[in-house]
Amino acid sequence: MAKFEIVMPKLGESIIEATITRWMKKPGDPIAEDESIADIATDKVDSEIPSPVEGIVKELYYKEGDVVPVGKVIALIDLGGEETSGEAEKTEEKKEEPAVEIKIEEVASNVTSAVETHVDSGRFYSPLVKSIAKQENISMRELDSITGTGQDGRVTKKDVLDWLLNRPSSATAQAGTKTSATPSRTSPSYDAPKVTIEGGDEVFEMDRMRRLIADHMVMSKQVSPHVTSFIDVDVTNIVQWRERNKDAFFAREKEKLTYTPVIMEATAQALKEYPRVNASVDGYSIIHRKKVNIGMATALPNGNLIVPVIANADQKSLLGLVKSVNDLANRARNNNLVPDEIQGGTFTVTNFGTFDSLTGTPVINQPQVAILGIGAIRKQPVALETTQGDVIAIRHIMILSLAYDHRIVDGALGGMFLKKMKQILESWDINRNI
C-alpha cells in the first residue's frame, strides 16, 4: 500500500518544536484532503495540521502532550494501492527510530555563552529556556541540575519556573556574586496566599494560553518598574472625518473604517520622533529598535488575549494600515494567525475603548518598554479659546494612557511622547482622502 508521511511543519523562523495538544484522528480513521489531523501549540500560537492527502490514518508516532521537533514525521497515512519493498523497509525503520532532538547552533543572538548547550552533558535546551536562564542568571551547572519533565527528560519552561520558586540559597548567593556588567535579575521567592474553596464554588483549570498570559504578566511586573501617564485628546475632527468617509470607504474597499488605524499611524510617527520609547533593555544596555513594529492587543472569543504585530507600520499608508488592522484582527479571532505574525513587536497598542472604558493602566509587553492604552471616545463640554473669547462647546474627547518602563523612560519622555500623540491627532485634516 502507498503511504504518505505527515511531518511537523515549520511554524515560524524561531520555532523549532511544537506540542501536540490533541489528535483529531486515530489509527484506522479515514481522513480527507485538508482535513485537520492534530492541534498543535507553541509558546507563541496554537494551530492545526491539515492532511495534504486523502486516505486512512495508519499510525500516529507521538502521544498528546509530546513536544516534537520541526520536520519530524508525526503520522502515517495509507493512500491505498501497492506498497513497494523500499516503502515497507522505510516504514519499519521509522517505527524503530527513536525521537531525535534537533540542535540549532545559533538559536538567538541575545543568548550568552553562559547558557549555551553544555558540551559535556550533551543536553538540549530550547531558546525559551535559554532566555529565561539568561534573565534569571541561571548558570549552566544549575541548568543541568534541573529535572526535566518534557520528552526524553527535556527541561521545559515550567520546569525552570518551578525550580526558581525553590531555588537553593547557595545557588542564589552564587548568582549574586557573579562579576558582570549585567545585574542579577533573580526575583525574590514568595508564597502565594492560600485559597480556600467553599461549597458551591466552581474550580476551572486555566487553559494553556491563559497560563502563558498569567506567567508573562507576572514576569513583566517583576522586570519593569511601571509608571503610567495620561493625556486627553480632542478627536472631534477624526470623528467627523470618519463619519463622512466610512460608508463610501466600505462600498469601495469592502473594509470597515475604524479609529484604530488612525491611532496606529499617529503612534508610528511619534515613535520615529522618540526612539527611546521604541526600545528594549538588556542589563545596562538600551536597544533602539530600527523597525517600528506595532503590536495590536486583540481580545479573543474565549476571553483570552493575543497580540498580532503590524510590521514596519511607519512605512504603511493609512489605507494599508486599515487593511492590516482588519486582516490581523479577523484572523486572530478565528485562530488563523501564524507564529511570525505575533513576534517581533517593538511597541504595543491596546484599545480599552472597545469595552467603553475611559482609560486603563496596561502591562508592558516584554521585552518592549512601553504600551499605549486607547480610551473610549465621549462627548464632553470643553472650554475653547476663540477670537471672541472663551466658549463652552461639545467635543469628542479620548484619553490616552502610556505605561512605560521607568528604567529608561522617565516622566518627561513619557509626557513628551503623549503630547506628540495629542498634537498629531488634534491636527487631523478633516478633508483628508483615503
Residue pairs with C-beta under 8 A, 6 or more apart in sequence:
1 78
1 79
1 80
1 81
1 82
1 83
2 78
2 79
2 80
2 81
2 82
2 83
2 87
3 58
3 76
3 77
3 78
3 79
3 83
3 87
3 91
4 52
4 53
4 55
4 76
4 77
4 79
5 73
5 75
5 76
5 77
5 94
6 37
6 49
6 51
6 52
6 73
6 74
6 75
6 76
6 77
7 71
7 72
7 73
7 74
8 17
8 18
8 40
8 49
8 68
8 69
8 70
8 71
8 72
8 74
9 49
9 70
10 70
10 71
11 18
11 40
11 42
11 44
11 45
11 47
11 70
11 338
11 339
12 42
12 44
12 338
12 339
12 340
12 343
13 340
14 108
14 127
14 339
14 343
15 42
15 44
15 70
15 339
16 69
16 70
16 102
16 104
16 107
16 126
16 127
17 42
17 67
17 68
17 69
17 70
17 102
17 126
18 40
18 41
18 42
18 47
18 67
18 68
18 70
19 40
19 41
19 42
19 65
19 66
19 67
19 68
20 38
20 39
20 40
20 62
20 63
20 64
20 65
20 66
20 68
20 74
21 38
21 39
21 40
21 41
21 46
21 64
21 65
21 208
22 38
22 39
22 64
23 37
23 38
23 60
23 64
24 36
24 37
24 38
24 39
24 48
25 31
25 37
25 38
25 57
25 60
25 75
26 57
26 60
27 57
27 58
27 59
27 60
28 56
28 57
29 56
29 57
30 55
30 56
30 57
31 37
31 51
31 54
31 55
31 56
31 57
31 77
32 51
32 54
33 51
33 52
33 53
33 54
34 50
34 51
34 52
35 50
35 51
36 48
36 49
36 50
36 51
37 49
37 50
37 51
37 57
37 75
38 48
38 49
38 74
38 75
39 46
39 47
39 48
39 49
40 46
40 47
40 48
40 49
40 68
41 47
41 208
42 339
43 128
43 157
43 212
44 339
44 342
44 343
45 306
45 337
45 338
45 339
45 342
46 208
46 209
46 335
47 335
47 338
47 339
49 74
51 77
53 77
53 79
54 79
55 77
55 78
55 79
55 80
56 77
56 78
56 80
57 75
57 76
57 77
57 78
58 75
58 76
58 77
58 78
59 75
59 76
59 95
60 74
60 75
61 72
61 73
61 74
61 75
61 76
61 94
62 68
62 74
62 99
66 151
67 150
67 151
67 154
67 156
68 74
68 99
68 151
69 99
69 100
69 101
69 102
70 102
71 102
72 99
72 100
73 94
76 91
76 94
99 151
99 152
101 124
101 152
101 154
103 117
103 124
104 127
107 127
107 130
108 127
108 130
108 131
110 131
110 134
110 282
111 127
111 130
111 131
111 134
112 134
114 133
114 134
114 139
114 140
115 125
115 130
115 133
115 134
115 138
115 140
115 143
116 130
116 140
117 123
117 124
117 125
118 140
118 143
118 144
121 144
123 144
123 155
124 154
125 133
125 143
125 155
126 154
126 156
128 157
129 143
129 155
129 156
129 157
129 160
132 138
132 157
132 160
132 161
133 143
133 160
135 185
135 223
136 160
136 164
136 185
136 186
136 187
137 175
137 178
137 184
137 185
137 186
138 160
138 164
138 175
139 171
139 174
139 175
142 171
143 155
143 160
146 155
146 159
146 160
146 163
147 153
147 155
147 159
148 154
148 155
148 156
148 159
149 156
149 158
149 159
150 156
150 159
157 215
161 215
164 186
164 187
164 189
165 189
166 189
167 186
167 189
172 186
175 184
175 186
176 184
176 186
178 184
181 283
181 284
182 282
182 283
182 284
183 283
183 284
185 223
187 222
197 203
206 214
207 302
207 304
209 304
209 306
210 303
210 304
213 304
213 305
216 365
216 366
217 363
219 366
220 363
220 364
220 365
220 366
221 363
223 366
224 364
224 366
224 369
224 405
224 406
224 407
225 405
225 406
225 407
226 361
226 363
226 364
226 403
226 404
226 405
226 406
227 403
227 404
227 406
227 409
227 411
227 414
228 361
228 362
228 401
228 402
228 403
228 404
229 401
229 402
229 404
229 411
229 414
229 415
229 418
230 359
230 399
230 400
230 401
230 402
230 418
231 399
231 400
231 415
231 418
231 419
231 421
231 422
232 397
232 398
232 399
232 400
233 397
233 398
233 399
233 400
233 421
233 422
233 425
233 426
234 382
234 395
234 396
234 397
234 426
235 259
235 377
235 396
235 397
235 398
235 425
235 426
235 428
236 395
236 396
237 426
237 428
237 429
237 430
238 259
238 262
238 396
238 425
238 428
239 377
239 396
240 430
241 428
241 429
241 430
241 432
242 257
242 258
242 259
242 262
244 430
245 257
245 434
246 256
246 257
249 255
249 257
249 434
250 256
250 257
253 319
253 322
253 323
255 322
255 323
255 326
256 326
257 322
257 434
258 322
258 325
258 326
259 353
259 374
259 377
260 296
260 325
260 349
260 351
260 374
261 318
261 321
261 322
261 324
261 325
262 318
262 425
262 428
263 349
263 351
263 372
263 374
263 425
264 294
264 296
264 310
264 313
264 321
264 325
264 349
265 313
265 318
265 321
266 421
266 424
266 425
267 294
267 313
267 347
267 349
267 372
267 421
268 292
268 294
268 313
268 314
268 316
269 314
269 420
269 424
270 277
270 417
270 420
270 421
270 424
271 277
271 278
271 292
271 294
271 314
271 346
271 347
272 278
272 292
272 314
273 420
274 413
274 416
274 417
274 420
275 288
275 289
276 286
276 288
276 369
276 408
276 409
276 413
277 347
277 369
277 370
277 404
277 409
277 413
277 414
277 417
278 288
278 289
278 292
278 346
278 347
279 286
279 287
279 288
279 289
279 346
279 368
279 369
279 408
280 286
280 287
280 289
280 346
280 367
280 368
280 369
281 287
281 367
281 369
281 405
281 407
281 408
282 367
286 408
289 346
291 311
291 312
291 344
291 346
292 312
292 313
292 314
292 346
292 347
293 309
293 310
293 311
293 312
293 313
293 344
293 345
293 346
293 347
294 309
294 310
294 313
294 345
294 346
294 347
294 348
294 349
295 307
295 308
295 309
295 310
295 342
295 345
295 347
295 348
295 349
295 365
295 368
296 307
296 308
296 309
296 310
296 325
296 328
296 329
296 348
296 349
297 305
297 306
297 307
297 348
297 349
297 350
297 351
297 362
297 365
298 305
298 306
298 307
298 308
298 328
298 329
298 332
298 333
299 305
299 354
300 306
300 332
300 333
300 335
301 333
306 332
306 337
306 342
307 342
307 345
307 348
307 365
308 328
308 329
308 331
308 332
308 337
308 341
308 342
309 328
309 341
309 342
309 343
309 344
309 345
310 316
310 321
310 324
310 325
310 328
311 344
313 321
313 324
316 324
318 434
319 434
322 434
328 337
328 341
331 337
331 341
345 365
345 368
346 368
347 368
347 370
347 371
347 372
348 362
348 364
348 365
348 368
348 371
348 372
349 371
349 372
349 374
350 360
350 362
350 371
350 372
350 373
350 374
351 373
351 374
352 358
352 359
352 360
352 373
352 374
352 375
352 376
353 374
353 375
353 376
353 377
353 398
356 376
357 375
357 376
358 375
358 376
358 378
358 399
359 373
359 375
359 399
359 400
359 401
360 373
360 375
360 401
361 373
361 401
361 403
362 371
362 372
362 373
362 401
362 403
363 371
363 403
364 370
364 371
364 403
364 404
364 405
365 371
369 404
369 405
369 407
369 408
369 409
370 402
370 403
370 404
370 405
370 409
370 414
370 417
371 402
371 403
371 404
372 400
372 401
372 402
372 421
373 400
373 401
373 402
373 403
374 398
374 400
375 398
375 399
375 400
375 401
376 398
377 396
377 397
377 398
378 396
378 397
378 398
379 394
379 395
379 396
379 397
380 394
380 395
380 396
380 397
381 392
381 393
381 394
381 395
382 392
382 393
382 394
382 395
382 397
383 390
383 391
383 392
384 390
384 391
384 392
384 393
384 395
400 418
400 421
400 422
402 414
402 417
402 418
404 413
404 414
